Amino acid sequence: MLSATVTLERPGLPRVALARMALVEAIGELGSISAAARRVGLSYKGAWDAVQALNNLFDGPLVEAAPGGSGGGQARLTPRGAAALSAFRRVQAEMDAALAKLEGTLDADVFWSLGMKTSARNALRGTIARLTPGAVNTEVALRVAEGLEIVAVVTSHSVDDLGLREGAAAIALIKSSFIVLAKGEGLRTSARNQIAGVVASREDGAVSSEVRLDIGGGKSLTATITLESAEALEIAVGDAATALIKAPHVILAVE
């Protein structure tokens, strides 16, 4: 049977695979991320990661949820999420009809999809607010939410190669190990990005801790720090914290 994996793209908006919307649909029906994860064959953590990725990539969150562990927590689709899901359903119906006509006349191998894969734990879509050129490097400010910018420093050659310009869409890629977490006020640091947020979750391992910071606007940042540091800072869910990120540690990508 002829089938296709479809990715939708529109200028200035995120590129999203149709398959990921199955999780969003299940959350809308079941009202629980853990239950939705079981339906689509994902781990609870995998489902949470997918939800956070979607919320980061769209201009507004698709899902509003409170962590509840493997036993489940309340979750619901936002109006933006319901609209996105409706649009994807229409596209899927049209695609299924088109494939039914093509089946038997074309080899399925002529269809393919290309997607970006990255080891960076954090991928946040935004719009370039401004560029500040220098002799060798250029400072790029990416607006990822209302009142929230992430600054990257890239070579001027990269600016030309990627076609970076004010108003254009781009994605900030940040490895979780590049994020330093701090607590307290009046911090003085050389880090160009100092992003305030609230600790949404903390998951401890034998050596490291993964801390997810809610930074507002439906966006989040995940940092990996040593377990010793997490305990020394007494990081707990609900605490105010600041993510410190050096501008050269922010990688910019375009579609």
N, C-alpha and C positions, 0 to 999 in steps of 0.2 A: 504493500500500500504506500502510495506517495505521501510523504509528510515533509514538513518544513519547520525549522526553528526561525522565528521571525523576530527581528529587532526593528523597533520603530525609532525614527529620528526626525526631528523638526528643528530648524534653525533657532538657536537660543534656548532650546529645551533639551532635557536629558534623553539619552539613548537607553532604552530599557527592553529587555527580552520579555516576550509574552509569557514564557514559562514561569517567570518570577511572580506574575500576577495571580497564579493559582494559589499562592500563599495568602495574598491579600484577599482573594475571594473567600477562602476558608475562614480567615479571621472575621470577615464581615458576617458570615453565616453562623459561626460558632461562638464569637465573642471572647475568644481565648487564644493566645499565641501558642500555648502548649498543645491544645487540642488541634489547632490548625497545623502545627508541626507534625503531629502524628498522622494527620490525614494525607499530607503531601510527602511524607517520608523523610522529614528533616529532624535533626536533633533540636532540642529546645534552644540551645545556644546558637545553632545554625539559623534557626528561624528569627531569633532576636537580632542576629547580625544582619540578616537580609532586610528586616524591617528598618533598622538603623541606616543601612545603605540606601534604601529607597527614600527615606525621609531626608537624608542628606543631599540626594541628587535632585529631588524635585524642589520647586520653588516654595512649597509648603508641605508639611508632613501629611502622609497618606494614612498613617495609623497613629492613634493615641492609645498608649498602653501603660500599665503599671506592672513591673516585674512581680511575678507570683511564684517563681520556682517551677519545678516540674509538675506541681499540683495545679498550676494555672493561676492566672491573674486576669483582671478585666481588661478587655481591649475592644476598640471600636474603630470603624473607618471614619475619617473626617469627611466633610463634604468634598474636599479635593480628592480624597481617596476614592469615594463613591463615583465621582465623575470620571476619574482615570480608569477605574475598573469597567465602567459602562462603555467607555471608548474602546478599551481593549477587547471587550466582548464583541462589539460590532466589527472590529477589524478581524477577529478570529473567525467570525461567521463568514465574512467576505472571503477570507483566505481559504477556508475549508471548501467553499463553493468553487473557487478558482482552481484549487488542486484537484477537485473531483473531475473537472473538465479536462485537466491536463493529464490525469492518470492514464497510462496506457499509450500515450503519444510521445512522452518525453522521459528520458532517463532521470531518475531522482538525483543523480550525482551532479546535474547541472545547477542544482540549487545549493547554496552554502551561505553561512553567515560568519562575519568577522566580528570579534569582540575583543576588547582590551582586558587583559588580565595583569594584575600587579600584586606584588607581595606587600605593598604598603597597606597598613591596617586601616588608615583613614583616607577616604576619598570624598572631598566636598566640592560640589559644583557651585560656581558663582559667576559673577560678571566683573570684568576688569573695570575698576573704578578710575585708575590713573596709572600712568607710567612715568617714572622719574629716571631719565637716562643719565648715565655716567660715562667716564672715559672708556671703561671696559665692560662694566656690568650695568644692568638696569633694574631698578626697584619696581616691582609690580604689585599693586594693591588689588586684591580680589575680594569683592563684596559677596559674602556667602549667605548673609541674612541681613535684615534691617538693622543697621547700627553695628554690624559685625564684619570686620575685614581681616583677611589674612595676607600678610606681606611676604613676598618671595623675592629673592635676588637671583637673577639669571643673567647669563651673558647677553650682550647686545646681539650676538650672532643668533642665539636661541630666539630672541624676540622676533627677528626677521624670519627665521626658519619656521617658527610656529605661527607666524602671522598675528602676533599679539597686538591688540589695539584697544583703546577705550570702548567699552560697550560690548566687546566680544565675550563669548562664553569660554570658560576654561575650568579645569578641575585641578584642585590642589591635592597632591598626594603627600602624605606625611606618615613615616614609619612610627609605630607606637613607641619604639625605643628612643626616638628623637624628642619625645615630649617629656619635659621635666615638670613635676607637679610641686606646687608650693602652697602653703597655707599662711594666712596672716595678711595684714594690710601694710601699705606704704613700702612695698618691695622696691628695691633698687637693683636692677639687673641689666646685663647687656643684651638680653634676648629681645629681638625686635617685636616679636608677638607675645603679648601678655593677655591671655584670653580667660576671663573670669567665668566660672560656672559652678554647678552644684554636683557633687558626687552622686551618680545615679546607681552605680553598682561597683562592687569590688569582689574579684574572684582570686583567691590565693592558691598558689601552687607551692611546690617544695622550695623553690628558690625565688620565684618572681610573683608579682601580683599584677593583675590586669584591672585597671580602673577606668570606668567609663564616666565621662564628665558631660553633663547636660549644659550646653553653652547657649541655649535659647533658640527661638525660631525653629524648633523642631530638629535642631542640629546637635551633634555630639562629637566628642573626641575620645579616643581610647588610648590610654598610656600604659606602657609596660614598665614597671619599676621593680626594684628588688623588694622582697618580702620584708627585709630588715627596714628599708626606708618607709614602707607602708605602715609598719608597726610604730616606727619612731615618730612619724607624723600623726599617728592615730587617725588615719583616714577611715571615715565611716560614711555610709549612705546618708545623704542629707547635708553633709558638710560643705561649706563654701571652699572652693579651691581655685587656683589659677594655673593654667597650662602655659608653660614657657617654651617657646619654639624659636630657634634661630632662623632668620630669613633664608640663609643658604640651605637649610635643611628641608625647605618646602620645594617640592618638584611640581612644575606646572605641566599639564597635558591638555591637548585639544583633540576634538574629534574630527 
